[in-house]
Amino acid sequence: MFSGSCESNRIQDDPKPIVNIDELINNNIEKISINTGTAGTLLKIEGNCMPMIGGSSTCISYPVKRTILIFESTTNINVEGGGPLYNSVNSKLISKGETDQDGFFQITLTPGKYSVFISEKNKFYANCSDGQGVINPLVVQNDSVSIIRLNLDYAVY
């Protein structure tokens, strides 16, 4: 069992100015050097991201450094606390990897079904699930890399 702490560890991110997120993601795809597993980009999204008529948006997206955690396929019965920031995950940790300054990560995995979490403030962040209740699902096929984009997006409007 992995358990998060109740401590308040505010993570200070230094927003890296990004002109073109698509270009960043494409550059990260070029870095992939594994044959089977998952790879992608982690972005933090902040500000008011709602469509606006007149005026300017405060929405920004930028890559951040975090630890990406790959667990066996996990549902709500295997976690403690409410999403998207779970207190603990009671599933088997399969692998983990670090993102670089461009938010890039790659993790070698065998084919199978997994759940992806981001280590955040001593807790486990995951902001989506599928129709069967699997949290942040990931499927890895034989001889293929599943490319994903992960977003840290607390209360973005």
Sequence and secondary structure as in RCSB ss.txt:
>XXXX:A:sequence
MFSGSCESNRIQDDPKPIVNIDELINNNIEKISINTGTAGTLLKIEGNCMPMIGGSSTCISYPVKRTILIFESTT
NINVEGGGPLYNSVNSKLISKGETDQDGFFQITLTPGKYSVFISEKNKFYANCSDGQGVINPLVVQNDSVSIIRL
NLDYAVY
>XXXX:A:secstr
 EE  S            S HHHHHHHHHHT   SSEEEEEEEEEES  S  SSS    EEEE   EEEEEES B
GGGEES TTEESEE S EEEEEE  TTSEEEEE  SEEEEEEEEETTEEE   B TT BBSEEEE TT EEEEEE
EE TT  
